[in-house]
Amino acid sequence: MNRAVVILAASGLGLGGLWLAWPRPPAPVPVRTGATAVAVPRVAATVDSAAVRDYQQRERFGQDVHDFFARARTLDPLTRQRQADALREELRRREADRSISAGESMNLQIALVRVTVDDPQAQADALAALGAQFHTDAEQANQAWLQQLASDPQFQRYKQDERRIVEAVMAMPVIPGGESRDAYLREQLQQAREAAYRH
């Protein structure tokens, strides 16, 4: 198995190394009852945290991905395809709940095609179909985002300010502070965005 593919799949998902920064649960507090000391976990350690569960699931998925690519070429074709399909199904779930980005999913799906489709023409066709689907999904997501913005009063307020600011800055004979016109315009638009979303 190509080591670069394993590294791409793991690093693209952003799943490796997170445990180093993850806070460790606090140690149990010994409580003496009579002559016996009983270890009672701190409150924070007993909370069934959704964030912790999500982290553990991401870790398991990352390990599954790593294990699959590490031994994919040693598996018989049927087993390899079955395991790849299971990873694709998990990817679909993670895209739906937004725990993985479309770009990360795309990278992994490309790697899955390359390791499960041996015929060069079939592989090229599968990659082309993936690219077309990714483009379609991106267009649909962009349209949904634009529709959401169209009904957002804060965004509409900003767009009105944007037109006014652009016209004013472009009409200025001299830009304050000796800045370039582009830099000054960017600053003014940023301030307008911040003001629009403060209300």
C-alpha positions as protocol buffer text, in pm:
chain_id: "A"
residue {
  index: 1
  type: MET
  ca { x: 0 y: 0 z: 0 }
}
residue {
  index: 2
  type: ASN
  ca { x: 129 y: 342 z: -88 }
}
residue {
  index: 3
  type: ARG
  ca { x: 233 y: 514 z: 234 }
}
residue {
  index: 4
  type: ALA
  ca { x: 135 y: 854 z: 89 }
}
residue {
  index: 5
  type: VAL
  ca { x: -226 y: 742 z: 49 }
}
residue {
  index: 6
  type: VAL
  ca { x: -242 y: 637 z: 415 }
}
residue {
  index: 7
  type: ILE
  ca { x: -98 y: 970 z: 525 }
}
residue {
  index: 8
  type: LEU
  ca { x: -335 y: 1163 z: 295 }
}
residue {
  index: 9
  type: ALA
  ca { x: -639 y: 979 z: 427 }
}
residue {
  index: 10
  type: ALA
  ca { x: -548 y: 1028 z: 791 }
}
residue {
  index: 11
  type: SER
  ca { x: -423 y: 1387 z: 774 }
}
residue {
  index: 12
  type: GLY
  ca { x: -701 y: 1498 z: 537 }
}
residue {
  index: 13
  type: LEU
  ca { x: -960 y: 1395 z: 792 }
}
residue {
  index: 14
  type: GLY
  ca { x: -785 y: 1588 z: 1067 }
}
residue {
  index: 15
  type: LEU
  ca { x: -822 y: 1291 z: 1300 }
}
residue {
  index: 16
  type: GLY
  ca { x: -466 y: 1225 z: 1405 }
}
residue {
  index: 17
  type: GLY
  ca { x: -300 y: 1371 z: 1712 }
}
residue {
  index: 18
  type: LEU
  ca { x: -607 y: 1535 z: 1861 }
}
residue {
  index: 19
  type: TRP
  ca { x: -572 y: 1333 z: 2179 }
}
residue {
  index: 20
  type: LEU
  ca { x: -262 y: 1534 z: 2273 }
}
residue {
  index: 21
  type: ALA
  ca { x: -470 y: 1847 z: 2319 }
}
residue {
  index: 22
  type: TRP
  ca { x: -779 y: 1681 z: 2461 }
}
residue {
  index: 23
  type: PRO
  ca { x: -830 y: 1754 z: 2833 }
}
residue {
  index: 24
  type: ARG
  ca { x: -790 y: 1449 z: 3053 }
}
residue {
  index: 25
  type: PRO
  ca { x: -1077 y: 1371 z: 3293 }
}
residue {
  index: 26
  type: PRO
  ca { x: -1000 y: 1474 z: 3650 }
}
residue {
  index: 27
  type: ALA
  ca { x: -885 y: 1207 z: 3890 }
}
residue {
  index: 28
  type: PRO
  ca { x: -1138 y: 1058 z: 4134 }
}
residue {
  index: 29
  type: VAL
  ca { x: -1159 y: 1225 z: 4475 }
}
residue {
  index: 30
  type: PRO
  ca { x: -1105 y: 985 z: 4768 }
}
residue {
  index: 31
  type: VAL
  ca { x: -1390 y: 1013 z: 5020 }
}
residue {
  index: 32
  type: ARG
  ca { x: -1364 y: 842 z: 5358 }
}
residue {
  index: 33
  type: THR
  ca { x: -1678 y: 672 z: 5483 }
}
residue {
  index: 34
  type: GLY
  ca { x: -1612 y: 530 z: 5822 }
}
residue {
  index: 35
  type: ALA
  ca { x: -1288 y: 335 z: 5797 }
}
residue {
  index: 36
  type: THR
  ca { x: -1305 y: 289 z: 5421 }
}
residue {
  index: 37
  type: ALA
  ca { x: -1188 y: 535 z: 5157 }
}
residue {
  index: 38
  type: VAL
  ca { x: -1409 y: 531 z: 4850 }
}
residue {
  index: 39
  type: ALA
  ca { x: -1301 y: 688 z: 4522 }
}
residue {
  index: 40
  type: VAL
  ca { x: -1579 y: 918 z: 4400 }
}
residue {
  index: 41
  type: PRO
  ca { x: -1531 y: 1060 z: 4050 }
}
residue {
  index: 42
  type: ARG
  ca { x: -1550 y: 1437 z: 4014 }
}
residue {
  index: 43
  type: VAL
  ca { x: -1873 y: 1566 z: 3864 }
}
residue {
  index: 44
  type: ALA
  ca { x: -1707 y: 1660 z: 3534 }
}
residue {
  index: 45
  type: ALA
  ca { x: -1578 y: 1307 z: 3489 }
}
residue {
  index: 46
  type: THR
  ca { x: -1925 y: 1156 z: 3526 }
}
residue {
  index: 47
  type: VAL
  ca { x: -2094 y: 1377 z: 3267 }
}
residue {
  index: 48
  type: ASP
  ca { x: -2184 y: 1187 z: 2951 }
}
residue {
  index: 49
  type: SER
  ca { x: -2050 y: 1456 z: 2725 }
}
residue {
  index: 50
  type: ALA
  ca { x: -2162 y: 1465 z: 2362 }
}
residue {
  index: 51
  type: ALA
  ca { x: -1829 y: 1625 z: 2273 }
}
residue {
  index: 52
  type: VAL
  ca { x: -1638 y: 1335 z: 2428 }
}
residue {
  index: 53
  type: ARG
  ca { x: -1853 y: 1079 z: 2247 }
}
residue {
  index: 54
  type: ASP
  ca { x: -1803 y: 1262 z: 1918 }
}
residue {
  index: 55
  type: TYR
  ca { x: -1428 y: 1273 z: 1976 }
}
residue {
  index: 56
  type: GLN
  ca { x: -1418 y: 900 z: 2049 }
}
residue {
  index: 57
  type: GLN
  ca { x: -1622 y: 822 z: 1737 }
}
residue {
  index: 58
  type: ARG
  ca { x: -1391 y: 1035 z: 1523 }
}
residue {
  index: 59
  type: GLU
  ca { x: -1091 y: 853 z: 1670 }
}
residue {
  index: 60
  type: ARG
  ca { x: -1246 y: 514 z: 1593 }
}
residue {
  index: 61
  type: PHE
  ca { x: -1331 y: 621 z: 1239 }
}
residue {
  index: 62
  type: GLY
  ca { x: -979 y: 754 z: 1187 }
}
residue {
  index: 63
  type: GLN
  ca { x: -835 y: 424 z: 1307 }
}
residue {
  index: 64
  type: ASP
  ca { x: -1070 y: 230 z: 1077 }
}
residue {
  index: 65
  type: VAL
  ca { x: -954 y: 442 z: 781 }
}
residue {
  index: 66
  type: HIS
  ca { x: -589 y: 393 z: 869 }
}
residue {
  index: 67
  type: ASP
  ca { x: -630 y: 17 z: 917 }
}
residue {
  index: 68
  type: PHE
  ca { x: -815 y: -23 z: 589 }
}
residue {
  index: 69
  type: PHE
  ca { x: -553 y: 154 z: 377 }
}
residue {
  index: 70
  type: ALA
  ca { x: -269 y: -18 z: 559 }
}
residue {
  index: 71
  type: ARG
  ca { x: -395 y: -365 z: 461 }
}
residue {
  index: 72
  type: ALA
  ca { x: -621 y: -300 z: 162 }
}
residue {
  index: 73
  type: ARG
  ca { x: -388 y: -469 z: -89 }
}
residue {
  index: 74
  type: THR
  ca { x: -371 y: -784 z: 123 }
}
residue {
  index: 75
  type: LEU
  ca { x: -750 y: -828 z: 124 }
}
residue {
  index: 76
  type: ASP
  ca { x: -940 y: -1028 z: -134 }
}
residue {
  index: 77
  type: PRO
  ca { x: -1135 y: -803 z: -374 }
}
residue {
  index: 78
  type: LEU
  ca { x: -1478 y: -879 z: -224 }
}
residue {
  index: 79
  type: THR
  ca { x: -1367 y: -804 z: 134 }
}
residue {
  index: 80
  type: ARG
  ca { x: -1183 y: -491 z: 22 }
}
residue {
  index: 81
  type: GLN
  ca { x: -1492 y: -363 z: -161 }
}
residue {
  index: 82
  type: ARG
  ca { x: -1721 y: -443 z: 132 }
}
residue {
  index: 83
  type: GLN
  ca { x: -1500 y: -255 z: 378 }
}
residue {
  index: 84
  type: ALA
  ca { x: -1462 y: 40 z: 138 }
}
residue {
  index: 85
  type: ASP
  ca { x: -1841 y: 58 z: 103 }
}
residue {
  index: 86
  type: ALA
  ca { x: -1875 y: 66 z: 484 }
}
residue {
  index: 87
  type: LEU
  ca { x: -1632 y: 359 z: 498 }
}
residue {
  index: 88
  type: ARG
  ca { x: -1828 y: 539 z: 225 }
}
residue {
  index: 89
  type: GLU
  ca { x: -2150 y: 493 z: 421 }
}
residue {
  index: 90
  type: GLU
  ca { x: -1987 y: 636 z: 732 }
}
residue {
  index: 91
  type: LEU
  ca { x: -1861 y: 928 z: 524 }
}
residue {
  index: 92
  type: ARG
  ca { x: -2216 y: 1001 z: 407 }
}
residue {
  index: 93
  type: ARG
  ca { x: -2338 y: 1007 z: 767 }
}
residue {
  index: 94
  type: ARG
  ca { x: -2056 y: 1236 z: 872 }
}
residue {
  index: 95
  type: GLU
  ca { x: -2115 y: 1474 z: 584 }
}
residue {
  index: 96
  type: ALA
  ca { x: -2486 y: 1487 z: 675 }
}
residue {
  index: 97
  type: ASP
  ca { x: -2414 y: 1584 z: 1037 }
}
residue {
  index: 98
  type: ARG
  ca { x: -2131 y: 1815 z: 929 }
}
residue {
  index: 99
  type: SER
  ca { x: -1865 y: 1639 z: 1135 }
}
residue {
  index: 100
  type: ILE
  ca { x: -1655 y: 1616 z: 819 }
}
residue {
  index: 101
  type: SER
  ca { x: -1627 y: 1865 z: 536 }
}
residue {
  index: 102
  type: ALA
  ca { x: -1719 y: 1789 z: 176 }
}
residue {
  index: 103
  type: GLY
  ca { x: -1355 y: 1843 z: 76 }
}
residue {
  index: 104
  type: GLU
  ca { x: -1227 y: 1595 z: 334 }
}
residue {
  index: 105
  type: SER
  ca { x: -1486 y: 1341 z: 223 }
}
residue {
  index: 106
  type: MET
  ca { x: -1390 y: 1393 z: -141 }
}
residue {
  index: 107
  type: ASN
  ca { x: -1021 y: 1330 z: -67 }
}
residue {
  index: 108
  type: LEU
  ca { x: -1100 y: 1005 z: 109 }
}
residue {
  index: 109
  type: GLN
  ca { x: -1342 y: 889 z: -162 }
}
residue {
  index: 110
  type: ILE
  ca { x: -1073 y: 948 z: -426 }
}
residue {
  index: 111
  type: ALA
  ca { x: -832 y: 734 z: -225 }
}
residue {
  index: 112
  type: LEU
  ca { x: -1099 y: 463 z: -188 }
}
residue {
  index: 113
  type: VAL
  ca { x: -1152 y: 452 z: -566 }
}
residue {
  index: 114
  type: ARG
  ca { x: -779 y: 427 z: -631 }
}
residue {
  index: 115
  type: VAL
  ca { x: -738 y: 135 z: -393 }
}
residue {
  index: 116
  type: THR
  ca { x: -1052 y: -60 z: -492 }
}
residue {
  index: 117
  type: VAL
  ca { x: -1074 y: -10 z: -871 }
}
residue {
  index: 118
  type: ASP
  ca { x: -786 y: -176 z: -1054 }
}
residue {
  index: 119
  type: ASP
  ca { x: -888 y: -123 z: -1416 }
}
residue {
  index: 120
  type: PRO
  ca { x: -739 y: 212 z: -1534 }
}
residue {
  index: 121
  type: GLN
  ca { x: -1039 y: 312 z: -1747 }
}
residue {
  index: 122
  type: ALA
  ca { x: -1292 y: 212 z: -1480 }
}
residue {
  index: 123
  type: GLN
  ca { x: -1089 y: 405 z: -1223 }
}
residue {
  index: 124
  type: ALA
  ca { x: -1079 y: 716 z: -1446 }
}
residue {
  index: 125
  type: ASP
  ca { x: -1456 y: 692 z: -1501 }
}
residue {
  index: 126
  type: ALA
  ca { x: -1523 y: 657 z: -1129 }
}
residue {
  index: 127
  type: LEU
  ca { x: -1301 y: 956 z: -1047 }
}
residue {
  index: 128
  type: ALA
  ca { x: -1473 y: 1164 z: -1316 }
}
residue {
  index: 129
  type: ALA
  ca { x: -1814 y: 1072 z: -1171 }
}
residue {
  index: 130
  type: LEU
  ca { x: -1691 y: 1169 z: -824 }
}
residue {
  index: 131
  type: GLY
  ca { x: -1574 y: 1506 z: -954 }
}
residue {
  index: 132
  type: ALA
  ca { x: -1905 y: 1572 z: -1127 }
}
residue {
  index: 133
  type: GLN
  ca { x: -2102 y: 1481 z: -813 }
}
residue {
  index: 134
  type: PHE
  ca { x: -1880 y: 1701 z: -598 }
}
residue {
  index: 135
  type: HIS
  ca { x: -1938 y: 1993 z: -836 }
}
residue {
  index: 136
  type: THR
  ca { x: -2317 y: 1938 z: -832 }
}
residue {
  index: 137
  type: ASP
  ca { x: -2326 y: 1916 z: -452 }
}
residue {
  index: 138
  type: ALA
  ca { x: -2116 y: 2232 z: -420 }
}
residue {
  index: 139
  type: GLU
  ca { x: -2350 y: 2421 z: -652 }
}
residue {
  index: 140
  type: GLN
  ca { x: -2656 y: 2307 z: -456 }
}
residue {
  index: 141
  type: ALA
  ca { x: -2494 y: 2404 z: -125 }
}
residue {
  index: 142
  type: ASN
  ca { x: -2403 y: 2745 z: -266 }
}
residue {
  index: 143
  type: GLN
  ca { x: -2758 y: 2805 z: -387 }
}
residue {
  index: 144
  type: ALA
  ca { x: -2898 y: 2705 z: -46 }
}
residue {
  index: 145
  type: TRP
  ca { x: -2655 y: 2945 z: 122 }
}
residue {
  index: 146
  type: LEU
  ca { x: -2756 y: 3229 z: -110 }
}
residue {
  index: 147
  type: GLN
  ca { x: -3123 y: 3166 z: -42 }
}
residue {
  index: 148
  type: GLN
  ca { x: -3056 y: 3174 z: 331 }
}
residue {
  index: 149
  type: LEU
  ca { x: -2869 y: 3503 z: 297 }
}
residue {
  index: 150
  type: ALA
  ca { x: -3154 y: 3651 z: 90 }
}
residue {
  index: 151
  type: SER
  ca { x: -3386 y: 3612 z: 389 }
}
residue {
  index: 152
  type: ASP
  ca { x: -3130 y: 3738 z: 644 }
}
residue {
  index: 153
  type: PRO
  ca { x: -3210 y: 4100 z: 744 }
}
residue {
  index: 154
  type: GLN
  ca { x: -2858 y: 4156 z: 875 }
}
residue {
  index: 155
  type: PHE
  ca { x: -2709 y: 4051 z: 545 }
}
residue {
  index: 156
  type: GLN
  ca { x: -2951 y: 4276 z: 357 }
}
residue {
  index: 157
  type: ARG
  ca { x: -2854 y: 4566 z: 582 }
}
residue {
  index: 158
  type: TYR
  ca { x: -2489 y: 4501 z: 506 }
}
residue {
  index: 159
  type: LYS
  ca { x: -2553 y: 4485 z: 129 }
}
residue {
  index: 160
  type: GLN
  ca { x: -2717 y: 4829 z: 143 }
}
residue {
  index: 161
  type: ASP
  ca { x: -2421 y: 4967 z: 336 }
}
residue {
  index: 162
  type: GLU
  ca { x: -2181 y: 4796 z: 96 }
}
residue {
  index: 163
  type: ARG
  ca { x: -2321 y: 4979 z: -208 }
}
residue {
  index: 164
  type: ARG
  ca { x: -2307 y: 5312 z: -26 }
}
residue {
  index: 165
  type: ILE
  ca { x: -1950 y: 5256 z: 96 }
}
residue {
  index: 166
  type: VAL
  ca { x: -1818 y: 5146 z: -245 }
}
residue {
  index: 167
  type: GLU
  ca { x: -1967 y: 5451 z: -415 }
}
residue {
  index: 168
  type: ALA
  ca { x: -1828 y: 5685 z: -148 }
}
residue {
  index: 169
  type: VAL
  ca { x: -1477 y: 5540 z: -149 }
}
residue {
  index: 170
  type: MET
  ca { x: -1454 y: 5530 z: -527 }
}
residue {
  index: 171
  type: ALA
  ca { x: -1553 y: 5899 z: -538 }
}
residue {
  index: 172
  type: MET
  ca { x: -1286 y: 6008 z: -289 }
}
residue {
  index: 173
  type: PRO
  ca { x: -1012 y: 6219 z: -450 }
}
residue {
  index: 174
  type: VAL
  ca { x: -776 y: 6143 z: -159 }
}
residue {
  index: 175
  type: ILE
  ca { x: -778 y: 5834 z: 65 }
}
residue {
  index: 176
  type: PRO
  ca { x: -742 y: 5911 z: 440 }
}
residue {
  index: 177
  type: GLY
  ca { x: -419 y: 5803 z: 606 }
}
residue {
  index: 178
  type: GLY
  ca { x: -234 y: 5761 z: 279 }
}
residue {
  index: 179
  type: GLU
  ca { x: -370 y: 5407 z: 233 }
}
residue {
  index: 180
  type: SER
  ca { x: -439 y: 5254 z: -104 }
}
residue {
  index: 181
  type: ARG
  ca { x: -799 y: 5276 z: -220 }
}
residue {
  index: 182
  type: ASP
  ca { x: -837 y: 4896 z: -209 }
}
residue {
  index: 183
  type: ALA
  ca { x: -701 y: 4867 z: 146 }
}
residue {
  index: 184
  type: TYR
  ca { x: -923 y: 5150 z: 271 }
}
residue {
  index: 185
  type: LEU
  ca { x: -1228 y: 4998 z: 100 }
}
residue {
  index: 186
  type: ARG
  ca { x: -1161 y: 4659 z: 260 }
}
residue {
  index: 187
  type: GLU
  ca { x: -1139 y: 4820 z: 605 }
}
residue {
  index: 188
  type: GLN
  ca { x: -1464 y: 5010 z: 556 }
}
residue {
  index: 189
  type: LEU
  ca { x: -1649 y: 4701 z: 434 }
}
residue {
  index: 190
  type: GLN
  ca { x: -1517 y: 4494 z: 724 }
}
residue {
  index: 191
  type: GLN
  ca { x: -1641 y: 4755 z: 971 }
}
residue {
  index: 192
  type: ALA
  ca { x: -1981 y: 4755 z: 798 }
}
residue {
  index: 193
  type: ARG
  ca { x: -2005 y: 4374 z: 822 }
}
residue {
  index: 194
  type: GLU
  ca { x: -1922 y: 4381 z: 1191 }
}
residue {
  index: 195
  type: ALA
  ca { x: -2175 y: 4659 z: 1256 }
}
residue {
  index: 196
  type: ALA
  ca { x: -2451 y: 4480 z: 1063 }
}
residue {
  index: 197
  type: TYR
  ca { x: -2413 y: 4160 z: 1264 }
}
residue {
  index: 198
  type: ARG
  ca { x: -2389 y: 4336 z: 1601 }
}
residue {
  index: 199
  type: HIS
  ca { x: -2756 y: 4438 z: 1578 }
}
